[in-house]
């Protein structure tokens, strides 16, 4: 087996694993019960799936221009997915969409209630 065939095989396996992870993440978005679980399904397997797909493309195409472009996409994905998930979770918590009975531990609850009470006190004065 030549190196080109080994790289093509590794690229194909990476593409299949990435597509499988993306599929699992998409199913999780539809099937999971609450915002935080869906947010997890949207970020973890989707990001890793995309990274595996891009790795498979880099192993298959093997040109410096395409690898450089794929690295830009990897960087953008790695920077934006966690920030998006954080902001989505924060907005869901603040708007009250989150179901309290599904939370195991609410570290933000007491601080958030104090903040709301301070806002009400400011509005009344």
C-alpha positions as CSV (number, residue, x, y, z in Angstrom):
1,X,0.0,0.0,0.0
2,X,1.3,3.4,-0.9
3,X,1.2,6.5,1.3
4,X,-1.5,8.1,-0.9
5,X,-3.7,5.1,-0.4
6,X,-3.2,5.1,3.3
7,X,-4.0,8.8,3.5
8,X,-7.1,8.3,1.3
9,X,-8.3,5.5,3.6
10,X,-7.6,7.6,6.8
11,X,-9.5,10.5,5.1
12,X,-12.5,8.3,4.3
13,X,-12.6,7.0,7.8
14,X,-12.4,10.5,9.2
15,X,-15.2,11.7,6.9
16,X,-17.4,8.8,7.9
17,X,-16.8,9.4,11.6
18,X,-17.4,13.1,11.3
19,X,-20.6,12.6,9.4
20,X,-21.8,10.1,12.0
21,X,-21.1,12.6,14.8
22,X,-22.9,15.3,12.9
23,X,-25.9,12.9,12.5
24,X,-25.9,12.1,16.2
25,X,-25.8,15.8,17.1
26,X,-28.7,16.5,14.7
27,X,-30.8,13.7,16.3
28,X,-29.9,15.0,19.7
29,X,-31.3,18.4,18.7
30,X,-34.6,16.9,17.8
31,X,-34.9,14.3,20.6
32,X,-33.4,15.9,23.8
33,X,-35.9,17.4,26.3
34,X,-34.5,20.8,27.3
35,X,-32.4,23.8,26.2
36,X,-29.2,22.8,27.9
37,X,-29.2,19.2,26.6
38,X,-30.0,20.5,23.1
39,X,-27.3,23.1,23.4
40,X,-24.8,20.3,24.3
41,X,-26.0,18.3,21.2
42,X,-25.6,21.3,19.0
43,X,-22.0,22.1,20.1
44,X,-20.1,19.0,21.2
45,X,-20.7,16.4,18.5
46,X,-21.3,19.0,15.7
47,X,-18.0,20.7,16.4
48,X,-16.0,17.4,16.6
49,X,-17.9,16.1,13.6
50,X,-17.0,19.1,11.5
51,X,-13.4,18.9,12.7
52,X,-13.2,15.3,11.6
53,X,-14.8,16.1,8.3
54,X,-12.3,18.8,7.7
55,X,-9.4,16.5,8.7
56,X,-10.7,13.9,6.2
57,X,-10.8,16.6,3.5
58,X,-7.3,17.7,4.3
59,X,-6.0,14.1,4.2
60,X,-7.9,13.4,0.9
61,X,-7.1,16.7,-1.0
62,X,-3.5,17.2,0.2
63,X,-2.8,20.7,-1.2
64,X,-1.4,23.5,0.9
65,X,-4.0,26.0,-0.3
66,X,-6.9,23.7,0.7
67,X,-5.3,22.8,4.0
68,X,-4.8,26.5,4.8
69,X,-8.4,27.2,4.1
70,X,-9.6,24.3,6.2
71,X,-7.4,25.6,9.1
72,X,-9.2,28.9,8.9
73,X,-12.6,27.1,9.1
74,X,-11.3,25.1,12.1
75,X,-10.2,28.3,13.9
76,X,-13.5,30.0,13.2
77,X,-15.5,27.0,14.4
78,X,-13.4,26.6,17.5
79,X,-13.8,30.2,18.4
80,X,-17.5,30.7,17.7
81,X,-19.2,27.5,18.9
82,X,-18.4,27.9,22.6
83,X,-19.3,31.6,22.6
84,X,-22.6,30.8,20.8
85,X,-23.5,28.0,23.2
86,X,-22.7,30.2,26.2
87,X,-24.8,33.1,25.0
88,X,-27.7,30.8,24.0
89,X,-27.7,29.2,27.5
90,X,-27.5,32.6,29.2
91,X,-30.4,34.0,27.1
92,X,-32.5,30.8,27.8
93,X,-31.8,31.1,31.5
94,X,-32.7,34.8,31.7
95,X,-35.9,34.4,29.7
96,X,-37.1,31.6,31.9
97,X,-37.2,28.9,29.2
98,X,-35.1,26.6,31.3
99,X,-37.1,24.0,33.2
100,X,-36.0,24.1,36.8
101,X,-36.9,20.5,37.6
102,X,-34.3,19.3,35.0
103,X,-31.5,21.3,36.6
104,X,-29.3,19.2,39.0
105,X,-27.4,22.2,40.5
106,X,-28.2,25.8,39.8
107,X,-25.1,27.9,40.6
108,X,-26.5,31.0,39.1
109,X,-30.0,31.0,40.8
110,X,-29.2,33.0,44.0
111,X,-27.1,35.6,42.2
112,X,-29.7,36.0,39.5
113,X,-32.5,36.5,42.0
114,X,-30.5,39.1,43.9
115,X,-29.9,40.9,40.6
116,X,-33.6,40.9,39.8
117,X,-34.5,42.3,43.3
118,X,-31.9,45.1,42.9
119,X,-33.4,46.0,39.5
120,X,-36.9,46.1,41.0
121,X,-35.7,48.3,43.8
122,X,-34.0,50.7,41.4
123,X,-37.2,50.9,39.3
124,X,-39.4,51.7,42.3
125,X,-37.1,54.5,43.6
